[in-house]
Amino acid sequence: MVDDVDFWSRIQFGFTITYHYLFPQLTMGLAPFLVLWRWLALRNGNERYSSAARFWSTIFGLNFVVGVVTGIPMEFQFGTNWSGFSRYAGGVVGQTLAMEGMFAFFLESAFIGAMVFGEKIFSRRAQLYITIAVFLGSWLSGYFILVTNAFMQHPLGYSASADGTLQVSSFMIYMLNPWALIMFMHNMTAAVVTGAFVVSAVGAFYALRNNHPEQSQIYLNWGTAIGLIASLTVAYPTGDAQAKVVARYQEVSLAAMEGRFESGAMAPMNIIGQPDVQNRRIDNPIYLPGALSYLATGSFHGDVKGLDSFPQSQWPTNVELLYYAYHIMVGLGTMFILIMVIALWKRFRGRLTSTRWLLWILMLSFPFPYIATTAGWMTTELGRQPWLVFGLFRTVQGHSPLIHSGTVIFTLIGFGGLYFIVGFLYLFLVGRMILRGPTDLAHQSEAHEASVAEGKPHD
């Protein structure tokens, strides 16, 4: 294993992309909140919503910067670590990766400075339009990336050249891949869940400390309301649709996700159990009879193939990890719905801010959406194995032939140390922003503007 360059290249890319996605998912999840609050501030003339948008725009901006810093190394890895894949499929996936940088990233980055720092320059209406541009840029960026990934999951709109490499044959088919459309809806609602839980957590933090009561109420009210809607939408219809495309196009992946070793109708959905791949069974199962058949086919009596229907060479390379990642994602998603239902019930009874045990739950729950999205992406990527482009190009063919495992391990250690420092600085800066609070940030901005007008320096 130490000498396996394919293994270490996968570990390095998995580490860097997992770490990177911690930041874009919050920017994509916060963007709808910012548009909503800017619109309410314009419509009602309520300064509280302007203050909320101002505060979270600053956190959005910091997330954006760290996301850019951690995203750049991934682009280079396509050439340094995965030149075989880039040579084979670069003519296709390079299209959307370039479009993400040229269009979506530039749109977002062009307006983000005005959104964060331009409130004293632009009118509220202009600020709303600027925030909408940032929102569109962040979500469009997500779509281009997901189209790229969808091609690797379910390749469409391509043709093979004389040298065996792939090229785009139909741009529209490639861009409107059904897998990409469903994945986009599912991924973006999951990002909104992350944003909602972070907003709710900060609101709960302020409520527990009896600080910034007006802002705390805004964060709790909107965070829990949008959080419930997004959590339900992640499960249905987007999660249901995602499961159905997996069942249609990657039957072997669905079987591994559910630890289903035998084919047949009335397929049960395992809620709890431990996969024993060697003996091809689930130990200590707790299951719902027929639920997997309904999820995959829309009928409780639908036939669902098990792993026994496929050659073992086509099985995902780590069935156990895939199984647990999928069940962690589903379990956490169910927990999110339960938490938000309780929070909304308390809110409508006027007891949300006074129910301290629930505020503690809301405050401490914010890491779990990050864990759920990570588990979800692990499910997606582990389920595609042993393919880089499903059914066309295997992962073992994709790594760079001129690098060795020692080089990859060295750079992996370097990334680990660098990202530790970046993460520490990020948490320090975000923690300081939250401790200062939205009111303090507003007063600081006003004091700075006054000092500039008077020609005096201001710390």
C-alpha positions in Angstrom: 0.0 0.0 0.0 2.9 2.4 0.8 4.1 2.0 -2.8 0.6 2.3 -4.4 0.6 5.6 -6.1 -3.0 5.2 -7.2 -4.1 4.8 -3.5 -2.1 7.8 -2.3 -3.3 10.0 -5.2 -6.9 9.1 -4.3 -6.3 9.8 -0.6 -4.7 13.2 -1.4 -7.5 14.3 -3.8 -10.1 13.0 -1.4 -8.6 15.0 1.5 -8.2 18.2 -0.5 -11.6 18.2 -2.0 -13.3 17.3 1.3 -11.6 20.1 3.1 -12.3 22.5 0.2 -16.0 21.8 0.1 -16.4 22.8 3.8 -16.4 26.4 2.5 -18.3 26.6 -0.7 -21.3 24.7 0.8 -21.7 27.5 3.4 -21.4 30.3 0.7 -24.0 28.5 -1.4 -26.1 27.9 1.6 -25.9 31.5 2.9 -26.5 33.2 -0.5 -30.4 32.7 -0.4 -30.5 34.2 3.1 -28.6 37.2 2.0 -30.9 37.8 -1.0 -33.9 37.3 1.3 -32.7 39.8 3.9 -31.7 42.4 1.3 -35.1 42.1 -0.2 -36.9 42.5 3.1 -34.7 45.5 4.0 -35.7 47.1 0.7 -39.4 46.2 1.0 -39.9 47.1 4.7 -37.1 49.6 5.3 -36.2 47.6 8.3 -32.6 48.2 9.4 -32.5 44.9 11.3 -32.5 43.0 8.0 -29.8 45.2 6.6 -27.7 44.5 9.7 -28.3 40.7 9.3 -27.3 40.9 5.7 -24.2 43.0 6.5 -23.1 40.6 9.2 -23.5 37.4 7.2 -22.0 39.0 4.1 -18.8 39.4 6.0 -18.7 35.7 6.9 -19.7 34.9 3.3 -16.7 36.9 2.1 -14.3 35.1 4.4 -15.7 31.7 3.3 -15.3 32.7 -0.3 -11.6 33.6 0.1 -10.7 30.4 2.0 -12.7 28.4 -0.6 -10.6 29.9 -3.4 -7.3 29.2 -1.6 -8.2 25.6 -1.0 -9.8 25.1 -4.4 -6.8 26.0 -6.5 -4.7 22.9 -5.6 -7.5 20.6 -6.8 -7.3 22.0 -10.3 -3.5 21.4 -10.5 -4.0 17.8 -9.3 -5.8 16.9 -12.5 -2.4 17.5 -14.3 0.0 16.4 -11.6 -1.7 13.4 -10.1 -4.3 12.4 -12.7 -2.8 13.1 -16.1 -4.2 9.8 -17.4 -7.7 10.9 -16.7 -7.0 14.4 -18.0 -5.7 13.0 -21.2 -8.6 10.7 -21.7 -11.6 12.9 -20.6 -10.1 16.4 -20.5 -11.7 17.3 -23.8 -15.1 16.9 -22.1 -14.7 17.8 -18.4 -12.4 20.6 -19.2 -15.2 22.5 -20.9 -17.3 22.9 -17.7 -14.3 23.4 -15.4 -13.2 26.3 -17.7 -16.7 27.7 -17.8 -16.9 27.6 -14.0 -13.7 29.7 -13.7 -14.4 32.1 -16.6 -18.1 32.8 -16.0 -19.4 31.7 -12.6 -16.3 32.5 -10.5 -15.7 35.8 -12.2 -19.4 36.8 -11.7 -19.2 36.0 -8.0 -15.8 37.5 -7.4 -16.6 40.7 -9.4 -19.6 41.6 -7.1 -18.6 40.1 -3.8 -16.4 43.1 -2.8 -19.3 45.4 -3.5 -21.7 43.2 -1.5 -19.4 43.1 1.6 -18.0 46.7 1.5 -20.4 48.7 -0.6 -23.4 49.3 1.6 -22.4 52.9 2.3 -21.9 53.5 -1.4 -24.8 51.8 -3.1 -28.5 52.1 -2.5 -30.5 49.3 -0.9 -31.9 48.4 -4.3 -28.5 48.3 -5.9 -27.3 46.2 -2.9 -30.1 43.7 -3.6 -29.1 43.4 -7.2 -25.4 43.0 -6.3 -26.3 40.2 -3.8 -28.5 38.5 -6.4 -25.4 38.5 -8.8 -23.3 36.9 -6.1 -26.0 34.3 -5.4 -26.3 33.5 -9.1 -22.5 33.2 -9.4 -22.1 30.9 -6.5 -25.0 28.6 -7.6 -23.9 28.7 -11.3 -20.4 27.7 -10.1 -22.0 24.7 -8.4 -23.9 23.7 -11.5 -20.8 23.7 -13.7 -18.9 21.5 -11.2 -21.8 19.1 -10.8 -22.1 18.8 -14.6 -18.5 17.7 -14.6 -19.1 15.2 -11.9 -22.4 14.0 -13.5 -20.4 13.1 -16.7 -18.2 10.9 -14.6 -21.2 9.2 -13.0 -23.4 8.9 -16.2 -21.5 10.0 -19.3 -23.6 11.6 -22.0 -23.0 13.9 -25.0 -19.5 12.6 -25.8 -17.8 10.8 -28.7 -14.4 9.0 -28.9 -11.7 10.4 -31.1 -9.4 8.3 -33.2 -6.8 8.2 -30.4 -9.3 7.0 -27.9 -9.8 10.2 -26.0 -13.2 11.7 -25.4 -14.6 14.9 -26.9 -18.0 16.7 -26.6 -20.3 15.6 -29.3 -23.5 17.4 -28.1 -23.0 20.4 -25.8 -26.7 20.6 -24.8 -26.9 16.9 -23.9 -23.7 17.2 -21.9 -24.9 20.3 -20.0 -28.4 19.0 -19.4 -27.5 15.5 -18.2 -30.4 14.3 -16.1 -28.0 13.2 -13.4 -26.6 16.7 -13.2 -30.0 18.4 -12.9 -31.1 16.1 -10.1 -27.7 16.2 -8.4 -27.8 20.0 -8.6 -31.1 20.3 -6.8 -30.1 17.8 -4.2 -26.7 19.3 -3.6 -27.9 22.9 -3.4 -30.7 22.1 -1.0 -28.2 20.3 1.2 -26.0 23.4 1.1 -29.0 25.5 2.3 -29.4 23.0 5.1 -25.8 23.7 6.1 -26.4 27.5 5.9 -29.7 27.2 7.9 -28.0 25.3 10.7 -25.1 27.7 10.9 -27.5 30.7 11.0 -29.6 29.0 13.6 -26.6 28.1 15.7 -25.4 31.7 15.8 -28.9 32.8 16.7 -29.0 30.2 19.5 -25.6 31.3 20.7 -26.7 34.9 21.1 -30.0 33.8 22.7 -28.2 31.7 25.3 -25.9 34.7 26.1 -28.8 37.2 26.0 -26.9 39.2 23.3 -28.3 40.9 20.2 -31.9 39.8 20.8 -33.3 41.3 17.6 -30.6 39.7 15.4 -30.9 36.4 17.4 -34.6 36.3 16.7 -34.1 36.9 13.0 -31.5 34.1 12.7 -33.6 31.7 14.7 -36.8 32.4 12.9 -35.5 32.3 9.4 -32.8 29.6 10.1 -35.3 27.1 11.5 -38.0 27.9 8.9 -35.7 27.6 5.9 -33.9 24.7 7.6 -37.0 22.6 7.8 -38.0 23.3 4.2 -34.5 22.5 3.0 -34.2 19.4 5.1 -37.5 18.0 3.8 -36.6 18.9 0.2 -33.2 17.1 0.6 -35.2 13.9 1.5 -38.0 14.4 -1.0 -38.2 15.1 -3.8 -34.5 15.6 -4.5 -33.2 12.7 -2.5 -35.8 10.4 -3.8 -35.0 11.4 -7.4 -31.3 10.9 -6.8 -31.9 7.4 -5.5 -33.9 6.6 -8.6 -31.2 7.7 -11.0 -28.7 5.6 -9.1 -31.1 2.7 -9.2 -31.5 3.1 -13.0 -27.9 3.8 -14.1 -25.7 2.4 -11.3 -27.6 -0.7 -10.0 -24.4 -2.2 -8.5 -23.8 1.0 -6.5 -27.3 1.0 -5.0 -26.8 -2.7 -4.0 -23.6 -1.8 -2.2 -25.0 1.3 -0.6 -27.8 -0.8 1.0 -25.7 -3.9 1.6 -27.9 -5.9 -0.7 -26.2 -9.1 -1.7 -29.2 -11.0 -3.2 -31.6 -10.0 -5.9 -35.3 -10.1 -5.7 -38.6 -8.3 -5.1 -39.8 -6.7 -1.9 -36.3 -5.5 -1.2 -35.9 -4.3 2.4 -34.1 -1.1 3.3 -31.6 -1.7 6.1 -31.7 1.0 8.8 -29.1 -0.6 11.0 -26.7 -3.5 10.4 -23.1 -4.4 9.6 -22.1 -5.6 6.2 -20.2 -8.9 6.1 -18.9 -8.8 2.6 -16.9 -12.1 2.9 -20.0 -14.0 3.8 -22.3 -11.8 1.8 -24.8 -10.8 4.4 -25.9 -8.1 6.8 -25.4 -8.8 10.5 -27.9 -7.7 13.1 -30.2 -6.0 10.6 -33.1 -3.8 11.4 -34.9 -3.1 8.2 -38.1 -1.8 6.5 -39.6 -4.6 4.3 -40.1 -3.5 0.7 -38.8 0.1 1.3 -35.8 -0.3 -1.0 -38.0 -1.6 -3.8 -40.3 1.4 -3.4 -37.3 3.9 -3.3 -35.7 2.4 -6.4 -38.8 1.5 -8.5 -41.8 3.3 -7.0 -43.4 -0.1 -6.1 -43.0 -2.1 -2.9 -42.9 -5.3 -5.1 -40.3 -3.9 -7.6 -37.3 -6.1 -8.3 -33.9 -4.7 -7.1 -30.7 -6.4 -8.1 -28.2 -7.4 -5.5 -24.4 -7.7 -5.8 -24.8 -11.3 -6.8 -26.1 -10.1 -10.2 -22.7 -8.4 -11.0 -19.2 -9.7 -11.4 -17.1 -8.9 -8.3 -14.7 -6.9 -10.5 -17.5 -4.4 -11.0 -18.4 -4.0 -7.3 -17.4 -0.8 -5.6 -14.0 -1.3 -4.1 -15.0 -0.6 -0.5 -18.5 -1.8 0.1 -18.3 -1.4 3.9 -17.2 2.3 3.8 -19.8 3.0 1.1 -22.6 1.4 3.1 -21.7 3.3 6.3 -21.3 6.7 4.5 -24.7 6.3 2.9 -26.4 5.4 6.2 -24.7 8.2 8.1 -26.0 10.6 5.5 -29.5 9.3 5.6 -29.5 9.1 9.4 -28.3 12.7 9.9 -30.8 13.9 7.3 -33.6 12.4 9.3 -32.2 14.0 12.5 -32.2 17.4 10.8 -35.9 17.2 10.0 -36.7 16.2 13.6 -34.7 19.1 15.1 -36.2 21.7 12.8 -39.8 20.3 13.4 -39.3 20.7 17.2 -37.8 24.2 16.7 -40.7 25.4 14.6 -43.2 23.9 17.0 -41.5 25.8 19.9 -41.3 28.9 17.8 -45.1 29.0 16.9 -45.8 28.5 20.6 -43.5 31.5 21.4 -41.1 29.4 23.5 -38.1 28.9 21.2 -35.8 31.5 22.7 -36.8 30.4 26.3 -36.2 26.7 25.7 -32.6 26.5 26.6 -32.1 22.7 26.0 -33.3 23.3 22.4 -31.1 26.3 21.9 -28.1 24.2 23.1 -29.1 21.5 20.5 -29.4 24.1 17.7 -26.0 25.7 18.7 -24.1 22.4 18.9 -25.7 20.8 15.8 -24.1 23.0 13.1 -21.2 20.6 12.4 -23.5 17.7 11.5 -24.6 19.1 8.1 -21.0 19.3 7.2 -20.6 15.6 8.2 -23.8 14.7 6.2 -22.6 16.4 3.0 -19.2 14.8 3.4 -20.8 11.4 3.8 -23.0 12.1 0.8 -20.1 12.9 -1.4 -18.3 9.8 -0.2 -21.4 7.8 -1.1 -21.3 9.4 -4.6 -17.6 8.8 -5.3 -17.2 5.4 -3.6 -20.3 4.2 -5.4 -18.8 5.1 -8.8 -15.7 2.9 -8.1 -13.9 1.2 -9.7 -14.6 3.7 -12.5 -13.4 7.2 -13.0 -15.9 7.6 -15.8 -18.5 5.0 -15.1 -18.4 2.1 -17.5 -15.7 3.7 -19.6 -12.5 4.4 -17.8 -11.2 2.7 -14.6 -9.6 4.6 -11.7 -6.4 2.6 -11.9 -5.9 4.0 -15.4 -6.2 7.6 -14.4 -3.2 8.4 -12.2 0.0 10.0 -13.5 2.7 7.4 -14.5 5.7 9.7 -13.9 5.1 10.3 -10.2 5.8 7.9 -7.3 4.0 7.4 -4.0 6.8 9.2 -2.0 6.1 12.4 -3.8 2.4 12.1 -3.3 2.8 11.3 0.4 5.2 14.3 0.8 2.7 16.7 -0.8 -0.2 15.2 1.2 1.7 15.9 4.5 2.3 19.5 3.2 -1.3 20.0 2.4 -2.3 18.7 5.9 0.0 21.2 7.6 -1.0 24.1 5.4 -4.7 23.4 5.8 -4.4 23.1 9.5 -3.0 26.6 9.6 -5.7 27.9 7.2 -8.4 26.2 9.3 -7.1 27.6 12.5 -7.0 31.2 11.1 -10.5 30.8 9.6 -12.0 29.6 12.9 -10.2 32.4 14.8 -11.5 35.1 12.4 -15.1 33.7 12.2 -15.1 33.3 16.0 -14.0 36.9 16.5 -16.7 38.1 14.1 -19.4 36.2 16.0 -18.2 37.3 19.4 -18.2 41.0 18.3 -21.7 40.5 16.8 -23.7 42.3 14.1 -24.4 45.4 16.2 -20.7 45.9 17.0 -19.8 45.5 13.3 -22.4 48.1 12.3 -21.2 50.6 14.9 -17.6 50.0 13.8 -18.6 50.7 10.2 -20.4 53.9 11.2 -17.5 55.0 13.3 -15.1 54.3 10.5 -17.2 56.3 8.0 -17.4 59.3 10.4 -13.7 59.3 11.0 -13.0 59.3 7.3 -15.4 62.2 6.8 -13.5 64.1 9.5 -10.1 63.2 8.1 -9.1 61.4 11.3 -7.5 57.9 11.5 -9.6 55.2 13.0 -8.4 51.8 14.4 
